[in-house]
Amino acid sequence: MRYRQGRLFGRINGLGFQFRAEAVLHTLTEDVIRSSEIEGGKFERDQVRSSIARRLGLDIGGLTAADRNVEGVVEIMLNATQGYEKPLTARRRIDWHAALSPTGRTGMTKIKRGRLAR
């Protein structure tokens, strides 16, 4: 997927900002939706698209409100794709866990943020 994404960005590099922005928005939307499906999640495309557009400062008109689960996954995806050169520190993992579970709980279970599964 990343290979195709790189090729797409390379091909549209000569196009105007609007075309590049739309391609980035489309690709990130698909990445979030497909990544969530791997984990058994199902997000509304309009919510994902709106959340990404809002965070990137893109005016797409008719933004849809997104639930906190969508917002959390979008936050992580943007952090990972826009900050790929940054090291994956414990602090960054904790921030990602916090984005996925802002209450620090999943149901009745307290989450130990930033820890790797054993």
LUMTORLO-222142 format. One record per residue (C-alpha): x, y, z; residue in three letters; residue number from 1; chain. Coordinates in steps of 0.1 Angstrom, whole numbers, plus 5000, padded with zeros to 4 digits. Layout:
BEGIN
east->X | north->Y | up->Z | resn->ALA | resi->NUM | chain->A .
...
END
This chain:
BEGIN
east->5000 | north->5000 | up->5000 | resn->MET | resi->1 | chain->A .
east->5028 | north->5024 | up->5009 | resn->ARG | resi->2 | chain->A .
east->5045 | north->5017 | up->4976 | resn->TYR | resi->3 | chain->A .
east->5014 | north->5026 | up->4957 | resn->ARG | resi->4 | chain->A .
east->5009 | north->5057 | up->4978 | resn->GLN | resi->5 | chain->A .
east->5045 | north->5068 | up->4971 | resn->GLY | resi->6 | chain->A .
east->5040 | north->5063 | up->4933 | resn->ARG | resi->7 | chain->A .
east->5007 | north->5082 | up->4934 | resn->LEU | resi->8 | chain->A .
east->5024 | north->5111 | up->4952 | resn->PHE | resi->9 | chain->A .
east->5052 | north->5111 | up->4928 | resn->GLY | resi->10 | chain->A .
east->5029 | north->5112 | up->4898 | resn->ARG | resi->11 | chain->A .
east->5008 | north->5141 | up->4911 | resn->ILE | resi->12 | chain->A .
east->5038 | north->5161 | up->4923 | resn->ASN | resi->13 | chain->A .
east->5036 | north->5183 | up->4892 | resn->GLY | resi->14 | chain->A .
east->4999 | north->5190 | up->4896 | resn->LEU | resi->15 | chain->A .
east->4985 | north->5219 | up->4915 | resn->GLY | resi->16 | chain->A .
east->4979 | north->5221 | up->4953 | resn->PHE | resi->17 | chain->A .
east->4942 | north->5212 | up->4950 | resn->GLN | resi->18 | chain->A .
east->4949 | north->5180 | up->4932 | resn->PHE | resi->19 | chain->A .
east->4977 | north->5170 | up->4956 | resn->ARG | resi->20 | chain->A .
east->4955 | north->5178 | up->4986 | resn->ALA | resi->21 | chain->A .
east->4926 | north->5157 | up->4972 | resn->GLU | resi->22 | chain->A .
east->4950 | north->5128 | up->4966 | resn->ALA | resi->23 | chain->A .
east->4964 | north->5130 | up->5001 | resn->VAL | resi->24 | chain->A .
east->4929 | north->5132 | up->5016 | resn->LEU | resi->25 | chain->A .
east->4917 | north->5102 | up->4995 | resn->HIS | resi->26 | chain->A .
east->4948 | north->5081 | up->5003 | resn->THR | resi->27 | chain->A .
east->4947 | north->5088 | up->5041 | resn->LEU | resi->28 | chain->A .
east->4909 | north->5082 | up->5042 | resn->THR | resi->29 | chain->A .
east->4914 | north->5048 | up->5026 | resn->GLU | resi->30 | chain->A .
east->4944 | north->5040 | up->5049 | resn->ASP | resi->31 | chain->A .
east->4923 | north->5047 | up->5080 | resn->VAL | resi->32 | chain->A .
east->4893 | north->5028 | up->5068 | resn->ILE | resi->33 | chain->A .
east->4913 | north->4997 | up->5056 | resn->ARG | resi->34 | chain->A .
east->4935 | north->4997 | up->5088 | resn->SER | resi->35 | chain->A .
east->4904 | north->4998 | up->5110 | resn->SER | resi->36 | chain->A .
east->4889 | north->4969 | up->5090 | resn->GLU | resi->37 | chain->A .
east->4920 | north->4948 | up->5098 | resn->ILE | resi->38 | chain->A .
east->4912 | north->4953 | up->5135 | resn->GLU | resi->39 | chain->A .
east->4875 | north->4945 | up->5130 | resn->GLY | resi->40 | chain->A .
east->4863 | north->4982 | up->5130 | resn->GLY | resi->41 | chain->A .
east->4840 | north->4998 | up->5106 | resn->LYS | resi->42 | chain->A .
east->4841 | north->5036 | up->5102 | resn->PHE | resi->43 | chain->A .
east->4819 | north->5059 | up->5081 | resn->GLU | resi->44 | chain->A .
east->4839 | north->5072 | up->5052 | resn->ARG | resi->45 | chain->A .
east->4824 | north->5107 | up->5055 | resn->ASP | resi->46 | chain->A .
east->4834 | north->5109 | up->5092 | resn->GLN | resi->47 | chain->A .
east->4870 | north->5098 | up->5084 | resn->VAL | resi->48 | chain->A .
east->4873 | north->5122 | up->5054 | resn->ARG | resi->49 | chain->A .
east->4859 | north->5151 | up->5074 | resn->SER | resi->50 | chain->A .
east->4882 | north->5145 | up->5103 | resn->SER | resi->51 | chain->A .
east->4913 | north->5143 | up->5081 | resn->ILE | resi->52 | chain->A .
east->4903 | north->5174 | up->5061 | resn->ALA | resi->53 | chain->A .
east->4897 | north->5194 | up->5093 | resn->ARG | resi->54 | chain->A .
east->4931 | north->5184 | up->5107 | resn->ARG | resi->55 | chain->A .
east->4949 | north->5192 | up->5074 | resn->LEU | resi->56 | chain->A .
east->4930 | north->5225 | up->5071 | resn->GLY | resi->57 | chain->A .
east->4914 | north->5215 | up->5038 | resn->LEU | resi->58 | chain->A .
east->4881 | north->5231 | up->5028 | resn->ASP | resi->59 | chain->A .
east->4859 | north->5203 | up->5014 | resn->ILE | resi->60 | chain->A .
east->4825 | north->5217 | up->5024 | resn->GLY | resi->61 | chain->A .
east->4798 | north->5199 | up->5043 | resn->GLY | resi->62 | chain->A .
east->4821 | north->5185 | up->5070 | resn->LEU | resi->63 | chain->A .
east->4806 | north->5156 | up->5090 | resn->THR | resi->64 | chain->A .
east->4810 | north->5153 | up->5127 | resn->ALA | resi->65 | chain->A .
east->4832 | north->5123 | up->5136 | resn->ALA | resi->66 | chain->A .
east->4829 | north->5102 | up->5167 | resn->ASP | resi->67 | chain->A .
east->4859 | north->5100 | up->5191 | resn->ARG | resi->68 | chain->A .
east->4870 | north->5066 | up->5178 | resn->ASN | resi->69 | chain->A .
east->4874 | north->5080 | up->5143 | resn->VAL | resi->70 | chain->A .
east->4891 | north->5111 | up->5157 | resn->GLU | resi->71 | chain->A .
east->4916 | north->5089 | up->5176 | resn->GLY | resi->72 | chain->A .
east->4925 | north->5067 | up->5147 | resn->VAL | resi->73 | chain->A .
east->4929 | north->5097 | up->5124 | resn->VAL | resi->74 | chain->A .
east->4951 | north->5115 | up->5149 | resn->GLU | resi->75 | chain->A .
east->4974 | north->5084 | up->5151 | resn->ILE | resi->76 | chain->A .
east->4975 | north->5079 | up->5113 | resn->MET | resi->77 | chain->A .
east->4984 | north->5116 | up->5107 | resn->LEU | resi->78 | chain->A .
east->5010 | north->5114 | up->5135 | resn->ASN | resi->79 | chain->A .
east->5025 | north->5083 | up->5119 | resn->ALA | resi->80 | chain->A .
east->5024 | north->5094 | up->5083 | resn->THR | resi->81 | chain->A .
east->5035 | north->5130 | up->5089 | resn->GLN | resi->82 | chain->A .
east->5061 | north->5122 | up->5115 | resn->GLY | resi->83 | chain->A .
east->5074 | north->5089 | up->5101 | resn->TYR | resi->84 | chain->A .
east->5110 | north->5101 | up->5105 | resn->GLU | resi->85 | chain->A .
east->5105 | north->5106 | up->5143 | resn->LYS | resi->86 | chain->A .
east->5115 | north->5077 | up->5166 | resn->PRO | resi->87 | chain->A .
east->5088 | north->5056 | up->5180 | resn->LEU | resi->88 | chain->A .
east->5094 | north->5065 | up->5217 | resn->THR | resi->89 | chain->A .
east->5075 | north->5054 | up->5247 | resn->ALA | resi->90 | chain->A .
east->5060 | north->5089 | up->5249 | resn->ARG | resi->91 | chain->A .
east->5047 | north->5086 | up->5214 | resn->ARG | resi->92 | chain->A .
east->5032 | north->5052 | up->5221 | resn->ARG | resi->93 | chain->A .
east->5015 | north->5065 | up->5252 | resn->ILE | resi->94 | chain->A .
east->5001 | north->5094 | up->5231 | resn->ASP | resi->95 | chain->A .
east->4987 | north->5069 | up->5205 | resn->TRP | resi->96 | chain->A .
east->4971 | north->5048 | up->5232 | resn->HIS | resi->97 | chain->A .
east->4956 | north->5080 | up->5248 | resn->ALA | resi->98 | chain->A .
east->4941 | north->5089 | up->5213 | resn->ALA | resi->99 | chain->A .
east->4925 | north->5055 | up->5211 | resn->LEU | resi->100 | chain->A .
east->4912 | north->5055 | up->5246 | resn->SER | resi->101 | chain->A .
east->4910 | north->5090 | up->5260 | resn->PRO | resi->102 | chain->A .
east->4893 | north->5078 | up->5292 | resn->THR | resi->103 | chain->A .
east->4921 | north->5053 | up->5300 | resn->GLY | resi->104 | chain->A .
east->4897 | north->5025 | up->5300 | resn->ARG | resi->105 | chain->A .
east->4882 | north->5000 | up->5276 | resn->THR | resi->106 | chain->A .
east->4849 | north->4990 | up->5290 | resn->GLY | resi->107 | chain->A .
east->4855 | north->4981 | up->5326 | resn->MET | resi->108 | chain->A .
east->4892 | north->4974 | up->5321 | resn->THR | resi->109 | chain->A .
east->4919 | north->5000 | up->5329 | resn->LYS | resi->110 | chain->A .
east->4944 | north->5004 | up->5300 | resn->ILE | resi->111 | chain->A .
east->4982 | north->5004 | up->5307 | resn->LYS | resi->112 | chain->A .
east->4992 | north->5030 | up->5282 | resn->ARG | resi->113 | chain->A .
east->5024 | north->5027 | up->5263 | resn->GLY | resi->114 | chain->A .
east->5032 | north->4992 | up->5272 | resn->ARG | resi->115 | chain->A .
east->5039 | north->4965 | up->5247 | resn->LEU | resi->116 | chain->A .
east->5019 | north->4933 | up->5248 | resn->ALA | resi->117 | chain->A .
east->5037 | north->4903 | up->5261 | resn->ARG | resi->118 | chain->A .
END
